[in-house]
């Protein structure tokens, strides 16, 4: 199969509105959490989130275009544009029929749906916006990106809850491996910091309720963790066939060498208590990459800050890596960005690549008390970034429904 490399990156996150700012936020152990500014959340049990700071859609789109795009699509288009510029791709270097877009989002245009329901709930003659459907459907983001660049190859969206963007990466990789495409813009975006988003996740007790101290609410692996912090944003990755990239003298930032996907087949929201699906997907990914566990330096974990999920994932890592687990750096960047749901795999893949490029491990911030259920000998990179030469990184994402997806990047 053909080799697949990364030639462009873009990011729009709660700790940085572009790739450079995101890297600085990761290195600094910055938090993106704060009280919600997009709507009045005073009546909700959780009143904070990780929002994209100082975002003004009219800086990127004209007012008419901005009104026709849900925020999750805006984030997708902006991240893709940065990744395209970062890649140096131009019309001369792209065969449009061999270029595609595969994009992940677990929720899609939730706010656009909310608005239409709010505006029509008390009217005798409902008047729904003709753009409501194309604004809310989760597959519209790759459609917009393909139109923008004229890419006429593979084009679709992946939806697997919080594993959506990682599934998009794997699908993009496989399309290039199997000679169905030379270039794929992939990644994910989410904009679920809305009344329904906060209310829905809050009612199932998935969210932290640390309203008195939101900046430290996302605390993966801490004894007193009480749920995740909802985040928003997106990230894009340009995947390209290796020889195609070499012929145009592209800068290659990493190689995507393997991916895997499994199901827990256990519960709609809770992980398998022994991390069975998680360990299986990591082993599957190592096999796909033709690598063994000893070759991995860093694991960017799903690590959402939930009582059950964090323990189950570490059990799975110890099962897969054995004694090698104690030599790994392990960290959860969700401690800084919050949980971007379907976009998590994209921003975390970008974090993994930046870590390899710049020889640092992003920290798991907000650690205060050890959890007796967690092996204290594991290096969970607490509170401060650590310097390390990283040759190979594995990134996990797991979603409601028992969906598990995992990828491995290697320095090239």
Secondary structure as GFF3:
##gff-version 3
##sequence-region A 1 412
A	DSSP	beta_strand	4	12	.	.	.	ID=ss1
A	DSSP	alpha_helix	19	28	.	.	.	ID=ss2
A	DSSP	beta_strand	33	35	.	.	.	ID=ss3
A	DSSP	beta_strand	48	50	.	.	.	ID=ss4
A	DSSP	three_ten_helix	57	59	.	.	.	ID=ss5
A	DSSP	alpha_helix	63	67	.	.	.	ID=ss6
A	DSSP	alpha_helix	71	87	.	.	.	ID=ss7
A	DSSP	three_ten_helix	91	93	.	.	.	ID=ss8
A	DSSP	three_ten_helix	96	98	.	.	.	ID=ss9
A	DSSP	beta_strand	99	104	.	.	.	ID=ss10
A	DSSP	alpha_helix	110	120	.	.	.	ID=ss11
A	DSSP	alpha_helix	132	136	.	.	.	ID=ss12
A	DSSP	alpha_helix	140	149	.	.	.	ID=ss13
A	DSSP	beta_strand	155	158	.	.	.	ID=ss14
A	DSSP	three_ten_helix	161	163	.	.	.	ID=ss15
A	DSSP	alpha_helix	164	177	.	.	.	ID=ss16
A	DSSP	beta_strand	183	190	.	.	.	ID=ss17
A	DSSP	alpha_helix	195	203	.	.	.	ID=ss18
A	DSSP	three_ten_helix	211	216	.	.	.	ID=ss19
A	DSSP	beta_strand	233	241	.	.	.	ID=ss20
A	DSSP	alpha_helix	242	247	.	.	.	ID=ss21
A	DSSP	beta_strand	254	263	.	.	.	ID=ss22
A	DSSP	alpha_helix	276	288	.	.	.	ID=ss23
A	DSSP	three_ten_helix	293	295	.	.	.	ID=ss24
A	DSSP	beta_strand	298	300	.	.	.	ID=ss25
A	DSSP	alpha_helix	307	321	.	.	.	ID=ss26
A	DSSP	three_ten_helix	322	327	.	.	.	ID=ss27
A	DSSP	beta_strand	329	331	.	.	.	ID=ss28
A	DSSP	alpha_helix	334	337	.	.	.	ID=ss29
A	DSSP	three_ten_helix	341	343	.	.	.	ID=ss30
A	DSSP	alpha_helix	344	358	.	.	.	ID=ss31
A	DSSP	beta_strand	360	361	.	.	.	ID=ss32
A	DSSP	beta_strand	386	387	.	.	.	ID=ss33
A	DSSP	beta_strand	392	399	.	.	.	ID=ss34
A	DSSP	beta_strand	403	410	.	.	.	ID=ss35
###
